[in-house]
Amino acid sequence: MSNSPTTPPQMADRSAERRLSIALFVIVTCQLMIMLDLTIVTTALPTIQRALGFSSANLTWVINAYGVAFGGLLLFGGRLGDVFGRRTVFLTGVAVFTAASLAGGLAQSATWLLVTRVIQGIGAAVAAPSALSLIATTFTAPAARARALSYYTAASSAGGSLGLLAGGILTSWANWRWVMLVNVPIGIVIIVLAIRFIPRLSHAQAKLDLFGAITGTAGLIGIVYGFTHAADKGWGDAQTITAFAVGAVLLVAFLIGEQRVAQPIIPLALFSVRNRAAAYAGMLMLPAAMFAGLYFLMVYAQESLGYSPVRAGFAVVPLTLGVLSSRWTFPPLVKKFGPKNLVTAAAALIIIGLLWLSQMTSSTGYAFIVVPTIFCGVGVGIAFTALNFTVLAGLPPQNAGAAAGMLQTMQQVGGALGIAVLGTVYISRLDNAVATGSTAHGAVAHAAGQALGGGAAFIAVLLLIGLFGLVKTAPAPAPAPAPAPGAQPAGQAGRD
């Protein structure tokens, strides 16, 4: 729709701004829903085990089935958006996720639930990269993109802790099935609003690299499965070693193949920009500490302080609030200081918080962890947003999906890496504490604290990336005027 002579320019601007605001709401809500499902079933696991007859060995796969499918398919899902249209692929992914959530909420057996969790992961891997790439292609002005990414990052980073809280509330106050069914009305609203308010943008007319899709997806599934299995069975387990070996071979084949095709799944030119390559490396390190840190805070709250699942969920609210603060702090800070300085300062703040938490004991109590968890939350929110901002800066629209898929792949692989490595630290310290005569509560507190302190090593690498990997860039300019209703960003002729 174009402006008519009777439509005042101010009304046209307000209408366009409203459409963009609703589009952003849709994208952010989708990302929050996807991230919630990484953890929302955690507090419901004992109830699920009793209801569907899960064995203790298979119960963790209610979580892992989703995580492995999600992490392994992100590269493929990201490129689908570039080839077939981000809006179309986004809607398809949300529809698959929503349908799987409905089926999972109606599950009558363990196998039924696990299959639906895999399908949920597939839908999430298709929708999530398109959600991020839609931000890159819809919000083209750097200042507007910074604001959009601050909302997106708040949803992404806070989703894990909010999922634990929501899962506890739904399981305690309703029924375990609602940890799945809650996605159905949310998904329907996302689809309806996305059809109405997310603009149709151009996409590449290209063929999908099937060899790259197969080898890249299978290789990533092998690596993510290896980390997941190592957390449960150890690094020397035969399945762990086999998964890593097969995954590594397939990823080598993937990288060789990507250099020989005209339209690869991951254009290697994405890594030719120094800041983007450094940001990808940083996105591997940040979730390694963040995901594991959230897990061990919950372990401490429940196993050492004796909190119920719902109360433990509320216990990590300071961390969530710290992350959410990036919504207001990031846009002015990135304009003044730039991503490099923000990543460096945020990493230093997270390290202080993690080292502080490493000193917790069963007698220090909850008050001891409030301030350091806020430090960690603020640092994570700012660093996460700055890394996203850096990856998307100067990105060619035709590669937005691939870049987003790679970014989120690094995030999921990093999270699996952190859980596996720091889980090993936790078990080792727990065994030592028990052997030296510590009480059960004291041993858990000591081991969880040491695991959190170990996370500082990953953030120390992020600090080095901020200091020496990233280079300073020009501050973000002021926001561009809002486009006319129905207008597309420059260079984005509308087709999908």
N, C-alpha and C positions, 0 to 999 in steps of 0.2 A: 504494500500500500504506500502510495506517495502522498506528500502533503497536498491538500487542496487549497485554493485561495481563501477559503473560509476557515481554515484551521490555523490558529495563531501558532507561531514558532514555539512559544513557551509551552503550550499544551502538547505539541508534538514532542518536545524534548522530555517533558514529564512522562508521556506515554512510553517513549523508548526506554527511559530510565526504569520505569515500572516493569517492563517486560524483561529487561536484563536482571533486575533484582529477583524476579520470580524464577528466571532461568537459573540464577546462582543458588537460590533456595533449593531447587530441584536437584542440582548437582551435589550440593553439600549434604542434603538429606540422604541421597543415594550412598555417598561415601560413608556417612555415619552408620547407615544400616549395614553396609558390608563389613566395616571394621568391628561393629558390635558383635557380629556373628563369629568372630575369631575367639571371643571369650564368653559370650552370653550363656552358652551351655555348661560352662565350667561348674558353676555352683549347683546346677541341676543334675550333675552326673550320678550322685548316689541314688536319687529318686528314679532316674532313667534306668539305672542298673536293676533296681528292684522291679520296675514296671515291665521291662522288656527282656529280662533274663540275660543281660550281658555278663560275660566272664570278666574277672578282674584284668586279665591280660588284654582283652579287646576293648575295654571301656574307654581308654584314652583315644581310641580311633574315632570316637564321636567328635573330638576336637581335631585330631590329625588328618582325618579324611578330607575335611574342608580346607585345612591349611595346605596340604600337599597339592590338591587339585588347583587351588587358588594360586599358590606360588609357582607351580610348574607351567601354568597356561598363560601367565601374564604377558609374555613376549608375543605369543600368538594372538592373544586378544587385542593387544595394542595395535598390531599391524592390521587386523581386520578392520578397525575403524578407519585407517588411512585408505584402505582399498575399497571398502563397501559403503563408507559414509559413517561419520562418528555418531550422528543422531540415530540412524537406523540401528547400528550395532549397540549403542547405549540402550535403546528401547528393547532390543532383543535380549540383551544380558539381564536387564531388570525383570523382564517377563519370565525368563528361565529361572532366575533366582526366586521370584515370587511363587511360581508354580511348585518348585522344589520345597519351599518353606511350607506350603499348604500340605503337600504330600508327607513331609517329615512330621508335621504336627498330628497327622492321622496315623502314623506308623504303628503297626501291630507286632513287629518283630525287630530284633537287633539288625538283621540284614537289611530290612526295609529302611530303617533309619540311616544306616551307613551309606546306602546307595543315594538317598536323598541329600545327604551331606556332601557327597562327591558332586552331585549335580548342582547344588548350591555353589560350591567352589568354582565350577565351570562358569555358571552365570555371573558370579562376582568377577572372575578373571576377564570376562568379555566386557562387562559394564565399567569396571573401575578405570582402566586406562582411557577409555573414551570419555569418562567424566573429567579426568584431568586434562586431556587434550582439548575438550570443549572449552575449558577455561583459557587455554593457550590461544585458541582461535577465535573465541568470542570476545574476550577482554584483551584487546590488542594494545591499548595504551599502558605503559609500564606502571603508572600510578594506580590505574583501575585494576590491573592484574595483581598488584601487590595487595590491594584490599580483598580481591576475590580469593587469593591464595591464603590470606590470613584466616578467612572463614573456613576454607577447605582444610587447612592444616589443623585448625582447632578441632574440626570434626574427626579427622584422621587420627590425631594424637590422643584425643580424649576418648575415642571409641572403645579402646580396650578396657579402661577403667570403668566407663559407663556401662559396658557390657556385663562386667562382673556385678555391678550394683543392680542393673535391670534384671539379670538372671536370678539373683537372690530374691528380689522382690516378687517377680512373677511366680517363681517356684513356691515361695512361702505363702503368698496371698491368693494365688489362683491354682495353677497346675503346671507341671513341667512342660506340657505340650505348648503352652503359650510362649515359651522361649523361641519356638519356631513359628507359631501362628501369628505372633505380633508383627512379623514382616509382611503379612498378606495385605492388610489395609494400607500400610505404608507404601508398599510396592505399587498398589493400584493408584494411589494418589500421585506417586512419582510419574507413572506412565501417562496418566490423564494430563497432568500439568506439562510434562515434557512435550507431548504432541502439540499442545497449544502454544507454549512459550519458548521452547528452545529453537533457535533459528536453524534453517537448513543452510549448511555451508558446503562449499566445494570440497571435493576429495579427489585423490589421484585415480585416474583410470589405469589400473595396473593389474597384473596377474599376481596371485599369491604364490610365494616361494614355498612349494610343498615340501621339498627336501629340508629346507631350513626350518619350516614349521614342525616337521616330525622330529628331526634331530635336536633342535633347540628345546622343544617341549619335553621330550623324553629325557634329555640330559638334565634339565632343571628339576624334573620330577625325581630323578635319581639323586641329585645333590640334596634337595629338600628332604627327601625320604631318609637319606643317610644321616643328616643332622637330627631329624626327628627320632630315628631309631637309636642313634647314639645316646640321646638323652634318656632313653628307657633302658637300653641293654648294654651300653658302653661302647667305647671306641674300638675295642678289639673284637667285637662280635662279628661273625662271618657275614651276616646280612648287611651290617654297617659298611664293612670294607667293600663288599660286592657292589653295594649301591653307589658308593663314591667312585669306584673304579669304572663302572658302566657309565655313570653320569659324566665323568671326566672325558672318557673316550668319545661319547656322543657330542659333548660340547666342543671338543677339538674338531670333530668332523663338521660341526655346525659352523665354526669360525672359518674353517678352510672353505666350506661351501659358500659362505656369505661373500667372500672375496671374488667369487667366480660368476655371480649372477648379477643381472642388471638391476633388479628390484628386490633387494634382500629384506628379510624380516627385520633386521637391525642394520641400518645404513652405518657402516663403520665411520663415516664422516662425522657422526655425532660426537665421536671421541676426539676429533681433531681440534676442537675448541678446548683450551686448557681448563678454563673455569668449569665447563660442563663435565669434563672427565673427572676433575677433582670433586665436584659435587656428587657424582655417582659413587665415588669411593667413600665420601662422607656419609652417604645414605646407607651404605653397608654397615658402618660403624655405629651410627646413632641408634637404630632399632635394636642392634645387638645388646646394648645396655638398657634401652628403654623397655622392651618387651620383657626381658628377664627381670629387670628391676621391679616392674609391676607385679610379676608373679611372686617374687620373694617377699615383697611387702605384704601380699595377701597371706603367704605362708606364715610370716611372723605374726600377723594380726590374729589368725585363726589358731595356729598351733602353739604359739608362745603366750599371747595375751588372752587366748581363750574366747575370742569373739565369734559370734554366729556369722554365717555367710553374709547376711544382710548388713550386720554391723561392720563387718570387715570391708564390705563394699563402700559404706559411708566413710570408713577410715582413710580411704585413698582419695576422698574428695579434694583435699588440699592440692594434691598432684594435678587433678583434673582442672581445678580453678587456675593453677599456675599455667597450664597449657592454654586454657581458654583466654588468658590475658593477652596472648599474642595477637588476638583479633584486634585489640586496640593499640598495642605497643608497636607491632611490626611496621605498619605503613609509614608512620612518621620517622621511625628509627632507620628504615632502609633508605629513605630519602636523604637523611642527614649523614649516615655513616657508611652505607653500602653493605652488600652481603658479606664481604670478606671480614670486616670488623665485627659484624654481628655473629657470624659463625664462631669466630675466635672467642669473643666475650661469652657467648652462650655456652661453649664447651667448658670454659673455665668455671662458670657458675655450676654446671652439672657436676664437674669433678669435685668441687667443694661439697655439694650436696651428697654425693655418693660416699666420699670419704667420711663425712659426718655420720651417715647412716651405718657405716661399717663398724662404728663403736657402740651400736645399740646392744642391749642385753635384756633379759627377761625382767629385770628390776628397773630399767630406765622408763618403761611405760610408754603410753601413746604420745604424751606431750613431747617427748624427746624427738620424735620423727616428724612433727608438723612442719617446722621451719625448713629442714633440709628437703622435704618432699616438695615444698613450694619452690625452693631454689631449682630443684630438678625439673619441675613442671614448667616454670618460666623459661629455663634454658632450652628444654626440649621444644617448646612451642616456637621460640624464636629461631633456633637452629633449623628445625624442620622446614619452616616457611622460607628461610633464606636459601636452603638447598634447593627446594622446589623452584623458587624464583630464579635461581642461577641456571638450572637445567633448561627452563623455558625461555630464558632471555635470548633473543635473536634466533629463535628456532624457526626453520622453514615450515610453513603450515602442512606441507605434504608429509612431513616426518613427525608431526605432533603426536600421533598415536604410538609410533614406535618408541619415541623418547619417553612418553608417559609409561608405556609398558616396561621399559628398561628400568625406569626410576622405581616403580613399584615392585619389580622383581628384586632389585637390590634390597629394598625394604624387607620383603618377606624372607629372602635368603639370610639377610642380616639378623632378623628376629630368630630364625631357626638356629643360626650359628650361636647367638648369645645364649639361648636356652640350653643348648648342648654343652657349651664350654662352661658356663657358670653353674649349670646343673651338676657338672662333674666336681666343680669346686665345692658346691654345697654338700654333696654326698660325702666327699673326702673330709671336710671340716666337721660334719655331723658325726661321722664315725670316730674321729679323733676325740671330739668332745665327750662322747659317750664312754669311750675307752678310758678317759682320764677322770671319770666319776661325776661329770656334770649331770644335773637333773635333765629330764626330758625337755622342759620348757627352756632351760638355759642353753642346752645343746642346739635346739632349733634357732634360738635368737642369735647365738654366736655364728652358726653356719650361714644363716640368712644374711647377717651383717657382712660376713666375709665374702659371700657371693656378690652382694651389692658393691662392696669395695672393689672386687675384681672387675666389675663393670667399668670402673674408672679407667682401666687400661684401654678399653675400646674408645672411650671418649678422649683419652690422651692422643690417640691417633687422629681423631677428628680435630683436636686442637692443632696438631702439626699440619693437617691439611689446610686449616684456616690460616695459619701463619705462613706457610711456604708453598702450598698448592694453589690457593686462590690468588688472583691478582685483583687490584682495585679497579672498579668500573665507575663510570659516570653516575651521579645520583639520578634517581628516577625523576622525570619531569612532572609538571602538574598535569592533572587529568585532562584528557581531551574533551571537547564538547560532546554531549550525547548525540548519537545519530538520530536521524528522522525515523519515525515508525516504519518498521519493515525493512529498513536499510541494512545492508550487510557491511561488515568491516571492509576496509580497502583491500582489494585483491581477492575478495571471497565471494565471487559471484555465486548466487544461490542455487545449488543443486545438491541432492543427497542421495 
